[in-house]
Amino acid sequence: MRCAWANASPQEQVYHDQEWGRPVHDDRTLFESLILDGAQAGLSWSLILNKRENYRKAFDNFDAEKIARYSEKRIAALLENPGIVRNRLKIRSAVSNAQAFLEVQEAFGSFDAYIWRFVDGNTIQNAWENETQAPATSAESDAMAKDLKQRGFKFVGSTICYAFMQGVGMVNDHATNCHVYQTIRELGS
């Protein structure tokens, strides 16, 4: 059995089974997740997941150094790209977030070292009987959102931060009857 949200499509099943909730410590992957979670704001995760490969192509495989230097011409081209969400604020936020991301790497040695501080370096292990019991925010996502915003990040409200935390394994919100739950408990301990 898997978390009910993941049964909507084969792509969501693969994402759920192989990625969602597994602890991520690679800076590029963390940056990608943060940008995609911001892009999801007001939309469905399945839409963003379906466009993920297009995002990787359009945004130089989420190379923050390249994205931080995007010109107005490049931003205009992204606004014409039908393979991504063509929202001016979200696209501009990817550029400013890349700049802020590089500053965090400089200050903390890695984005990983910075972001995992919000959970003391360990996955928060929840035990929901049903994934609908999982909250949309937490004290940790509130603190993360506040700090990210102070550092110049955009589209990083507490709900987006909590979704990010779920995706990169900072919190285990798989239902206890999900076939992945115990694996994530072991990976995050």
Backbone as ProteinMPNN parsed JSONL, in Angstrom:
{"seq_chain_A": "MRCAWANASPQEQVYHDQEWGRPVHDDRTLFESLILDGAQAGLSWSLILNKRENYRKAFDNFDAEKIARYSEKRIAALLENPGIVRNRLKIRSAVSNAQAFLEVQEAFGSFDAYIWRFVDGNTIQNAWENETQAPATSAESDAMAKDLKQRGFKFVGSTICYAFMQGVGMVNDHATNCHVYQTIRELGS", "coords_chain_A": {"N_chain_A": [[0.847, -1.178, 0.0], [0.462, 2.269, -0.728], [0.89, 5.812, -0.056], [-2.111, 7.578, -0.505], [-2.263, 9.866, -2.201], [-0.396, 9.417, -4.148], [-1.364, 7.646, -5.97], [-2.534, 8.628, -8.237], [-1.311, 8.682, -10.736], [0.995, 6.81, -12.834], [3.49, 8.108, -12.915], [3.477, 9.682, -10.583], [3.409, 7.62, -8.738], [5.95, 6.43, -9.085], [7.586, 8.608, -8.375], [6.773, 8.939, -5.689], [7.515, 6.392, -4.618], [10.28, 6.252, -5.095], [11.515, 8.714, -4.575], [10.156, 10.759, -2.923], [10.387, 11.939, 0.301], [12.805, 10.743, 0.854], [15.922, 11.292, 2.334], [17.742, 14.057, 1.179], [20.866, 15.341, 0.301], [22.333, 16.619, -1.554], [23.355, 19.567, -3.016], [22.526, 20.644, -5.552], [20.246, 19.138, -6.14], [18.67, 19.798, -3.937], [18.311, 22.525, -4.467], [16.904, 22.386, -6.895], [14.541, 21.148, -5.968], [13.562, 23.13, -4.228], [13.024, 25.223, -6.034], [11.14, 23.999, -7.745], [9.096, 23.405, -5.925], [8.333, 25.984, -5.274], [7.419, 26.788, -7.778], [5.159, 25.272, -7.916], [3.275, 26.559, -6.36], [-0.056, 27.276, -5.861], [-0.794, 25.518, -7.793], [-1.046, 22.083, -9.012], [0.904, 19.324, -7.757], [1.265, 17.228, -9.537], [1.161, 18.476, -12.046], [3.55, 19.991, -12.029], [5.4, 17.93, -11.686], [5.034, 16.572, -14.09], [6.168, 18.435, -15.763], [8.766, 18.525, -15.031], [11.147, 17.553, -16.354], [11.214, 19.32, -18.5], [11.646, 21.674, -17.083], [14.208, 21.135, -16.1], [15.71, 21.179, -18.461], [15.164, 23.801, -19.387], [16.16, 25.375, -17.319], [18.939, 24.981, -17.17], [19.642, 22.488, -15.944], [19.259, 23.103, -13.293], [21.493, 24.522, -12.398], [22.76, 26.614, -10.233], [24.669, 28.673, -10.385], [24.68, 29.375, -13.1], [21.969, 30.112, -13.459], [21.742, 32.285, -11.739], [22.893, 34.277, -13.192], [21.181, 34.853, -15.273], [19.978, 36.76, -17.956], [17.821, 39.547, -18.885], [16.912, 38.948, -21.413], [17.095, 36.165, -21.454], [15.253, 35.55, -19.46], [12.938, 36.498, -20.689], [12.791, 34.667, -22.792], [12.271, 32.328, -21.352], [9.733, 32.902, -20.45], [8.298, 32.441, -22.7], [8.374, 29.764, -23.022], [6.602, 26.893, -23.439], [6.853, 24.556, -22.003], [7.2, 24.908, -19.327], [5.901, 26.438, -16.297], [4.678, 29.452, -17.087], [5.019, 31.92, -15.515], [5.709, 35.083, -14.653], [6.605, 36.117, -12.115], [7.35, 33.766, -10.777], [9.373, 32.768, -12.426], [11.25, 34.863, -12.322], [11.752, 34.693, -9.603], [13.161, 32.317, -9.465], [15.606, 33.085, -10.477], [16.455, 35.113, -8.647], [16.419, 33.515, -6.382], [18.444, 31.726, -6.989], [20.645, 33.405, -6.793], [20.516, 34.073, -4.05], [20.803, 31.519, -3.016], [23.453, 30.895, -3.737], [24.766, 32.711, -2.107], [24.098, 31.661, 0.402], [25.417, 29.19, 0.231], [28.043, 30.122, 0.207], [28.197, 31.314, 2.76], [27.635, 29.177, 4.53], [29.016, 26.977, 3.661], [27.703, 24.952, 2.326], [24.477, 24.512, 0.84], [23.081, 22.419, 1.846], [24.177, 22.083, 4.463], [23.187, 24.384, 5.624], [20.299, 24.206, 5.292], [19.448, 21.822, 6.522], [19.803, 22.401, 9.164], [17.453, 23.3, 10.222], [16.07, 21.132, 11.086], [17.71, 20.003, 12.884], [19.551, 18.375, 11.599], [18.44, 15.869, 11.265], [15.889, 13.649, 10.057], [12.539, 14.435, 10.719], [10.466, 12.253, 12.276], [7.382, 11.384, 11.661], [4.227, 9.819, 12.466], [1.752, 9.121, 10.971], [-1.466, 7.755, 10.647], [-2.902, 8.106, 8.409], [-2.09, 9.878, 5.514], [-3.411, 12.268, 5.223], [-3.516, 13.379, 7.679], [-1.212, 14.74, 8.046], [0.3, 17.891, 8.626], [0.046, 21.165, 7.023], [1.945, 22.998, 7.505], [4.658, 23.645, 9.814], [6.359, 24.264, 12.957], [9.029, 24.213, 12.289], [8.986, 24.596, 9.49], [7.914, 27.128, 9.467], [9.992, 28.606, 10.681], [12.033, 28.128, 8.822], [10.955, 29.317, 6.485], [10.818, 32.003, 7.293], [13.543, 32.598, 7.708], [14.657, 32.045, 5.164], [13.323, 33.979, 3.622], [14.362, 36.313, 4.787], [16.893, 36.119, 3.801], [16.56, 36.728, 1.19], [15.159, 34.997, -0.493], [12.404, 33.977, -2.575], [8.942, 32.985, -2.969], [8.74, 31.15, -0.848], [7.061, 30.514, 1.306], [5.668, 29.251, 4.406], [4.052, 26.969, 3.883], [5.011, 26.117, 1.369], [7.637, 25.628, 2.123], [7.196, 23.513, 3.904], [6.242, 21.517, 2.183], [8.54, 21.227, 0.632], [10.259, 20.241, 2.643], [9.029, 17.768, 3.107], [9.409, 16.54, 0.612], [12.238, 16.369, 0.342], [12.996, 14.763, 2.389], [13.284, 15.78, 4.981], [11.281, 15.592, 6.699], [9.282, 12.868, 7.579], [6.461, 12.048, 6.202], [5.048, 9.942, 5.205], [2.307, 7.724, 5.3], [1.757, 5.443, 7.996], [1.039, 2.908, 7.148], [2.024, 2.779, 4.627], [4.043, 1.329, 2.107], [6.593, 2.378, 1.924], [7.159, 3.704, 4.223], [8.646, 2.567, 6.49], [11.182, 2.22, 5.357], [11.93, 4.878, 4.921], [11.994, 5.745, 7.551], [14.225, 4.326, 8.443], [16.228, 5.347, 6.746], [16.292, 7.995, 7.526], [17.197, 8.066, 10.112]], "CA_chain_A": [[0.0, 0.0, 0.0], [1.222, 3.521, -0.739], [0.117, 7.006, 0.274], [-3.189, 7.696, -1.491], [-2.026, 10.935, -3.179], [0.519, 8.94, -5.19], [-2.021, 6.688, -6.858], [-3.2, 9.337, -9.332], [-0.67, 8.396, -12.025], [2.233, 6.026, -12.708], [4.604, 9.016, -12.638], [3.422, 10.016, -9.158], [3.782, 6.415, -7.996], [7.417, 6.302, -9.136], [8.122, 9.704, -7.555], [6.504, 8.573, -4.297], [8.259, 5.203, -4.205], [11.729, 6.358, -5.253], [12.09, 10.006, -4.202], [9.492, 11.561, -1.896], [10.689, 11.614, 1.688], [14.165, 10.214, 1.027], [16.812, 12.4, 2.676], [18.566, 14.603, 0.102], [21.948, 16.185, 0.8], [23.015, 17.171, -2.721], [22.917, 20.948, -3.163], [21.797, 20.872, -6.796], [18.926, 18.522, -5.995], [17.927, 20.62, -2.986], [17.926, 23.75, -5.171], [15.829, 22.006, -7.822], [13.32, 20.912, -5.195], [13.055, 24.404, -3.737], [12.47, 25.963, -7.169], [9.923, 23.327, -8.214], [8.036, 23.595, -4.931], [7.853, 27.357, -5.468], [6.659, 26.814, -9.036], [3.896, 24.593, -7.675], [2.354, 27.408, -5.601], [-1.341, 27.49, -6.507], [-0.984, 24.496, -8.83], [-0.931, 20.721, -8.504], [2.228, 18.725, -7.863], [1.322, 16.398, -10.75], [1.488, 19.368, -13.159], [4.983, 20.3, -11.949], [6.126, 16.678, -11.918], [4.971, 16.33, -15.537], [7.005, 19.425, -16.441], [10.09, 18.552, -14.393], [12.226, 17.43, -17.345], [11.252, 20.59, -19.22], [12.31, 22.622, -16.182], [15.649, 20.831, -16.065], [16.29, 21.689, -19.71], [15.011, 25.256, -19.459], [16.934, 26.016, -16.255], [20.328, 24.489, -17.117], [19.715, 21.413, -14.949], [19.255, 23.759, -11.984], [22.831, 25.013, -12.06], [22.492, 27.915, -9.609], [25.609, 29.688, -10.877], [24.187, 29.839, -14.404], [20.668, 30.76, -13.3], [21.964, 33.566, -11.059], [23.358, 35.255, -14.19], [20.243, 34.975, -16.383], [19.699, 38.118, -18.432], [16.422, 39.832, -19.203], [16.615, 38.217, -22.649], [16.884, 34.764, -21.074], [13.98, 35.504, -18.729], [11.887, 36.651, -21.71], [12.691, 33.386, -23.508], [11.609, 31.38, -20.448], [8.311, 33.267, -20.426], [7.705, 31.918, -23.937], [8.585, 28.312, -23.039], [5.367, 26.219, -23.032], [7.158, 23.369, -21.216], [7.254, 25.256, -17.91], [4.864, 27.374, -15.876], [5.14, 30.753, -17.582], [4.617, 32.937, -14.563], [6.833, 36.025, -14.554], [7.124, 36.184, -10.742], [8.002, 32.497, -10.443], [10.62, 32.685, -13.189], [12.183, 35.826, -11.713], [12.143, 34.19, -8.28], [14.196, 31.286, -9.659], [16.877, 33.807, -10.66], [16.857, 35.707, -7.364], [16.691, 32.421, -5.447], [19.777, 31.206, -7.321], [21.602, 34.349, -6.217], [20.477, 33.883, -2.598], [21.331, 30.166, -2.796], [24.92, 30.988, -3.806], [25.192, 33.411, -0.892], [23.987, 30.705, 1.509], [26.537, 28.25, 0.082], [29.262, 30.832, 0.621], [28.147, 31.545, 4.203], [27.526, 27.953, 5.33], [29.804, 25.905, 3.062], [26.795, 24.248, 1.422], [23.069, 24.733, 1.14], [22.724, 21.271, 2.681], [24.522, 22.384, 5.862], [22.261, 25.423, 6.072], [18.876, 23.871, 5.313], [19.183, 20.74, 7.464], [19.842, 22.933, 10.536], [16.094, 23.528, 10.703], [15.6, 19.887, 11.705], [18.873, 19.51, 13.635], [20.282, 17.381, 10.818], [17.761, 14.564, 11.266], [14.51, 13.605, 9.581], [11.472, 14.379, 11.717], [9.733, 11.013, 12.016], [5.977, 11.41, 12.048], [3.58, 8.503, 12.414], [0.353, 9.363, 10.625], [-2.194, 6.592, 10.144], [-3.368, 8.508, 7.082], [-1.289, 11.051, 5.154], [-4.196, 13.499, 5.331], [-3.285, 13.92, 9.016], [-0.005, 15.567, 8.009], [-0.021, 19.32, 8.572], [0.525, 21.919, 5.856], [3.088, 23.759, 7.994], [5.144, 23.236, 11.139], [7.24, 25.277, 13.547], [10.27, 24.182, 11.52], [8.78, 25.238, 8.183], [7.75, 28.56, 9.758], [11.334, 29.161, 10.908], [12.744, 28.062, 7.548], [10.394, 30.337, 5.6], [11.235, 33.313, 7.795], [14.977, 32.775, 7.47], [14.875, 32.12, 3.718], [12.855, 35.293, 3.167], [15.339, 37.307, 5.241], [18.076, 35.97, 2.956], [16.22, 37.169, -0.152], [14.444, 33.992, -1.276], [11.005, 34.261, -2.891], [8.08, 31.789, -3.077], [9.199, 30.243, 0.204], [6.197, 30.584, 2.48], [5.74, 28.076, 5.272], [3.456, 25.796, 3.222], [5.98, 25.671, 0.358], [8.777, 25.044, 2.844], [6.828, 22.197, 4.443], [6.226, 20.585, 1.04], [9.954, 21.006, 0.344], [10.769, 19.366, 3.695], [8.503, 16.426, 2.844], [10.017, 16.005, -0.601], [13.678, 16.082, 0.478], [13.226, 13.858, 3.507], [13.506, 16.438, 6.264], [10.163, 15.12, 7.499], [8.683, 11.642, 7.045], [5.006, 12.127, 6.28], [4.384, 8.77, 4.638], [1.393, 7.065, 6.235], [2.425, 4.293, 8.621], [0.741, 1.685, 6.398], [2.638, 2.893, 3.303], [5.154, 0.381, 1.961], [7.864, 3.103, 1.974], [7.288, 4.354, 5.533], [9.73, 2.031, 7.31], [12.438, 2.518, 4.664], [12.249, 6.278, 5.179], [12.383, 5.801, 8.976], [15.599, 3.832, 8.562], [17.124, 6.273, 6.048], [16.334, 9.279, 8.212], [17.63, 7.991, 11.515]], "C_chain_A": [[0.895, 1.244, 0.0], [0.296, 4.663, -0.339], [-0.873, 7.283, -0.864], [-2.914, 8.749, -2.561], [-1.213, 10.443, -4.359], [-0.138, 7.993, -6.185], [-2.685, 7.333, -8.072], [-2.601, 9.019, -10.702], [0.57, 7.542, -11.805], [3.436, 6.909, -12.368], [4.643, 9.413, -11.158], [3.775, 8.808, -8.299], [5.302, 6.246, -7.952], [8.065, 7.374, -8.263], [7.956, 9.365, -6.075], [7.423, 7.452, -3.833], [9.771, 5.415, -4.189], [12.337, 7.664, -4.754], [11.47, 10.648, -2.965], [9.817, 11.067, -0.492], [12.067, 11.036, 1.919], [15.111, 11.382, 1.288], [17.752, 12.778, 1.524], [19.612, 15.525, 0.72], [22.78, 16.777, -0.33], [22.471, 18.574, -2.987], [22.109, 21.199, -4.438], [20.384, 20.325, -6.696], [18.065, 19.312, -5.011], [17.442, 21.909, -3.648], [16.79, 23.461, -6.146], [14.512, 21.849, -7.081], [12.712, 22.22, -4.705], [12.4, 25.201, -4.865], [11.162, 25.322, -7.645], [8.785, 23.452, -7.208], [7.479, 25.01, -5.007], [7.008, 27.482, -6.725], [5.279, 26.195, -8.855], [2.859, 25.495, -7.017], [1.083, 27.688, -6.404], [-1.682, 26.464, -7.578], [-0.873, 23.109, -8.205], [0.495, 20.21, -8.664], [2.343, 17.891, -9.135], [1.664, 17.252, -11.974], [2.989, 19.654, -13.184], [5.808, 19.051, -12.223], [6.143, 16.346, -13.407], [5.87, 17.273, -16.331], [8.453, 19.412, -15.932], [11.231, 18.444, -15.387], [12.349, 18.7, -18.18], [11.937, 21.672, -18.382], [13.817, 22.388, -16.165], [16.352, 21.349, -17.315], [16.281, 23.208, -19.735], [15.915, 25.987, -18.465], [18.312, 25.375, -16.067], [20.548, 23.453, -16.027], [19.884, 21.965, -13.526], [20.665, 24.077, -11.484], [22.661, 26.442, -11.545], [23.424, 29.005, -10.119], [25.164, 30.239, -12.226], [22.897, 30.631, -14.248], [20.826, 32.14, -12.668], [22.364, 34.665, -12.037], [22.381, 35.417, -15.364], [19.954, 36.447, -16.677], [18.199, 38.304, -18.638], [15.994, 39.085, -20.468], [16.322, 36.749, -22.331], [15.553, 34.608, -20.34], [12.814, 35.62, -19.707], [11.696, 35.354, -22.483], [11.986, 32.343, -22.641], [10.109, 31.651, -20.383], [7.572, 32.775, -21.662], [7.767, 30.395, -24.01], [7.318, 27.589, -22.553], [5.609, 24.977, -22.157], [7.245, 23.614, -19.726], [6.064, 26.143, -17.573], [5.378, 28.774, -16.208], [4.584, 31.893, -16.729], [5.837, 33.827, -14.308], [7.442, 36.05, -13.146], [7.867, 34.907, -10.357], [9.326, 32.35, -11.181], [11.65, 33.642, -12.61], [12.649, 35.339, -10.334], [13.201, 33.097, -8.403], [15.561, 31.947, -9.799], [17.333, 34.413, -9.334], [17.138, 34.63, -6.32], [18.052, 31.789, -5.728], [20.842, 32.105, -6.721], [21.675, 34.185, -4.697], [21.067, 32.526, -2.214], [22.86, 30.191, -2.781], [25.477, 31.707, -2.579], [25.133, 32.488, 0.323], [25.126, 29.682, 1.43], [27.833, 28.875, 0.565], [29.323, 30.963, 2.148], [28.225, 30.267, 5.036], [28.359, 26.792, 4.796], [29.003, 25.068, 2.096], [25.371, 24.625, 1.805], [22.572, 23.621, 2.048], [22.987, 21.568, 4.154], [23.562, 23.418, 6.442], [20.851, 24.883, 6.291], [18.551, 22.786, 6.336], [19.296, 21.189, 8.927], [18.437, 23.075, 11.102], [15.46, 22.285, 11.313], [16.743, 19.212, 12.472], [19.583, 18.367, 12.926], [19.62, 16.024, 10.705], [16.334, 14.682, 10.762], [13.55, 13.579, 10.761], [10.603, 13.187, 11.351], [8.311, 11.123, 12.552], [5.398, 10.01, 11.906], [2.081, 8.698, 12.192], [-0.281, 8.065, 10.139], [-2.657, 6.84, 8.712], [-2.628, 9.791, 6.726], [-2.076, 12.351, 5.203], [-4.066, 14.117, 6.724], [-2.061, 14.838, 9.048], [-0.402, 17.039, 7.903], [0.482, 19.955, 7.279], [1.758, 22.752, 6.215], [3.518, 23.172, 9.344], [5.983, 24.374, 11.706], [8.546, 25.359, 12.757], [10.108, 24.854, 10.161], [8.538, 26.736, 8.347], [9.109, 29.226, 9.906], [12.134, 29.19, 9.609], [12.263, 29.164, 6.616], [10.861, 31.729, 6.014], [12.704, 33.571, 7.469], [15.289, 32.888, 5.977], [14.46, 33.49, 3.179], [13.839, 36.39, 3.568], [16.609, 37.266, 4.393], [17.783, 36.285, 1.486], [15.518, 36.155, -1.029], [12.99, 34.411, -1.455], [10.252, 32.937, -3.084], [8.546, 30.72, -2.085], [8.377, 30.442, 1.475], [6.25, 29.271, 3.247], [5.155, 26.821, 4.625], [4.394, 25.241, 2.152], [7.171, 25.021, 1.038], [8.432, 23.672, 3.408], [6.777, 21.151, 3.329], [7.663, 20.234, 0.634], [10.538, 20.024, 1.361], [10.291, 17.923, 3.502], [9.241, 15.788, 1.676], [11.456, 15.581, -0.428], [14.011, 15.313, 1.744], [13.576, 14.515, 4.823], [12.399, 16.07, 7.25], [9.608, 13.873, 6.805], [7.178, 11.724, 7.259], [4.316, 11.012, 5.495], [3.451, 8.211, 5.707], [2.076, 5.814, 6.775], [2.144, 2.985, 7.887], [1.311, 1.717, 4.977], [3.86, 1.98, 3.233], [6.531, 1.047, 2.03], [8.153, 3.646, 3.372], [8.508, 3.864, 6.319], [11.091, 2.296, 6.669], [12.869, 3.944, 4.965], [12.647, 6.454, 6.642], [13.852, 5.395, 9.122], [16.601, 4.767, 7.904], [17.325, 7.563, 6.831], [16.832, 9.241, 9.631], [19.125, 8.105, 11.653]], "O_chain_A": [[1.944, 1.269, 0.642], [-0.923, 4.502, -0.29], [-0.511, 7.228, -2.039], [-3.289, 8.554, -3.717], [-1.324, 10.988, -5.457], [0.5, 7.583, -7.155], [-3.335, 6.641, -8.856], [-3.299, 9.078, -11.714], [1.139, 7.545, -10.714], [4.31, 6.492, -11.609], [5.715, 9.472, -10.555], [4.379, 8.962, -7.238], [5.868, 5.954, -6.898], [8.986, 7.084, -7.5], [8.902, 9.493, -5.298], [8.041, 7.551, -2.773], [10.469, 4.826, -3.364], [13.546, 7.73, -4.53], [12.193, 11.041, -2.049], [9.549, 9.916, -0.148], [12.469, 10.852, 3.068], [15.101, 12.361, 0.541], [18.458, 11.933, 0.975], [19.295, 16.376, 1.55], [23.826, 17.376, -0.08], [21.266, 18.751, -3.163], [21.101, 21.905, -4.394], [19.431, 20.978, -7.12], [16.865, 19.477, -5.23], [16.311, 22.34, -3.428], [15.82, 24.217, -6.212], [13.482, 22.361, -7.521], [11.496, 22.404, -4.758], [11.337, 25.791, -4.671], [10.188, 26.025, -7.916], [7.627, 23.591, -7.603], [6.278, 25.213, -4.825], [6.003, 28.193, -6.739], [4.337, 26.554, -9.562], [1.664, 25.214, -7.111], [1.139, 28.264, -7.49], [-2.743, 26.538, -8.198], [-0.633, 22.981, -7.004], [1.209, 20.608, -9.585], [3.409, 17.852, -9.75], [2.392, 16.792, -12.854], [3.624, 19.569, -14.235], [6.816, 19.119, -12.926], [7.16, 15.886, -13.926], [6.285, 16.949, -17.444], [9.269, 20.22, -16.375], [12.206, 19.186, -15.271], [13.455, 19.112, -18.529], [12.707, 22.48, -18.902], [14.601, 23.336, -16.209], [17.454, 21.892, -17.237], [17.288, 23.831, -20.071], [16.38, 27.092, -18.743], [18.792, 25.241, -14.941], [21.52, 23.527, -15.275], [20.558, 21.371, -12.684], [20.976, 23.918, -10.304], [22.444, 27.369, -12.326], [23.003, 30.152, -10.269], [25.263, 31.442, -12.468], [22.747, 31.701, -14.838], [20.107, 33.069, -13.034], [22.196, 35.85, -11.746], [22.726, 36.059, -16.357], [19.72, 37.253, -15.776], [17.419, 37.353, -18.574], [14.85, 38.644, -20.578], [15.394, 36.166, -22.892], [14.816, 33.65, -20.572], [11.813, 34.917, -19.566], [10.566, 34.979, -22.798], [11.186, 31.558, -23.149], [9.311, 30.72, -20.272], [6.343, 32.703, -21.662], [7.263, 29.8, -24.963], [6.993, 27.665, -21.368], [4.654, 24.409, -21.626], [7.35, 22.673, -18.94], [5.312, 26.55, -18.459], [6.391, 29.218, -15.668], [3.784, 32.708, -17.188], [6.863, 33.365, -13.808], [8.664, 36.01, -13.003], [8.898, 34.964, -9.686], [10.299, 31.855, -10.612], [12.807, 33.265, -12.426], [13.799, 35.55, -9.95], [14.054, 32.968, -7.525], [16.558, 31.431, -9.296], [18.487, 34.239, -8.944], [18.003, 34.812, -5.463], [18.738, 31.363, -4.799], [21.841, 31.615, -6.194], [22.764, 34.161, -4.124], [21.752, 32.408, -1.198], [23.487, 29.581, -1.915], [26.54, 31.348, -2.074], [26.019, 32.527, 1.177], [25.73, 29.347, 2.449], [28.626, 28.23, 1.25], [30.374, 30.749, 2.753], [28.809, 30.265, 6.12], [28.402, 25.729, 5.416], [29.558, 24.524, 1.141], [25.097, 25.006, 2.943], [21.736, 23.854, 2.922], [22.123, 21.334, 5.0], [23.174, 23.335, 7.607], [20.271, 25.079, 7.359], [17.487, 22.823, 6.955], [18.925, 20.441, 9.831], [18.24, 22.984, 12.313], [14.43, 22.374, 11.981], [16.733, 17.998, 12.679], [20.153, 17.489, 13.574], [20.187, 15.113, 10.104], [15.655, 15.68, 11.005], [13.725, 12.794, 11.693], [10.067, 13.118, 10.245], [8.074, 10.974, 13.751], [6.009, 9.129, 11.3], [1.263, 8.474, 13.084], [0.299, 7.357, 9.316], [-2.786, 5.912, 7.914], [-2.546, 10.702, 7.55], [-1.483, 13.429, 5.223], [-4.467, 15.263, 6.927], [-1.9, 15.625, 9.98], [-1.332, 17.387, 7.175], [1.252, 19.346, 6.536], [2.518, 23.159, 5.337], [2.836, 22.327, 9.924], [6.28, 25.34, 11.003], [9.102, 26.442, 12.576], [10.987, 25.598, 9.726], [8.908, 27.525, 7.478], [9.354, 30.284, 9.327], [12.832, 30.165, 9.328], [13.077, 29.87, 6.019], [11.254, 32.535, 5.17], [13.056, 34.654, 7.002], [16.091, 33.728, 5.57], [15.173, 34.085, 2.371], [14.118, 37.294, 2.78], [17.317, 38.267, 4.282], [18.656, 36.128, 0.632], [15.297, 36.424, -2.21], [12.417, 35.102, -0.613], [10.865, 31.899, -3.332], [8.72, 29.553, -2.437], [8.922, 30.529, 2.576], [6.823, 28.291, 2.77], [5.697, 25.729, 4.795], [4.554, 24.025, 2.041], [7.661, 23.986, 0.588], [9.267, 22.767, 3.398], [7.225, 20.021, 3.521], [7.961, 19.079, 0.329], [11.234, 19.081, 0.984], [11.052, 16.977, 3.708], [9.648, 14.629, 1.748], [11.874, 14.56, -0.973], [15.176, 15.221, 2.13], [14.122, 13.855, 5.707], [12.552, 16.213, 8.463], [9.485, 13.841, 5.58], [6.685, 11.496, 8.364], [3.138, 11.124, 5.158], [3.783, 8.228, 6.892], [2.886, 5.198, 6.082], [2.932, 2.045, 7.99], [1.102, 0.78, 4.208], [4.619, 1.875, 4.196], [7.538, 0.354, 2.18], [9.291, 4.012, 3.665], [9.317, 4.677, 6.765], [12.058, 2.569, 7.379], [14.043, 4.195, 5.235], [13.549, 7.237, 6.942], [14.618, 6.041, 9.836], [17.697, 4.968, 8.426], [18.405, 8.153, 6.8], [16.886, 10.275, 10.296], [19.648, 8.06, 12.766]]}, "name": "protein", "num_of_chains": 1, "seq": "MRCAWANASPQEQVYHDQEWGRPVHDDRTLFESLILDGAQAGLSWSLILNKRENYRKAFDNFDAEKIARYSEKRIAALLENPGIVRNRLKIRSAVSNAQAFLEVQEAFGSFDAYIWRFVDGNTIQNAWENETQAPATSAESDAMAKDLKQRGFKFVGSTICYAFMQGVGMVNDHATNCHVYQTIRELGS"}
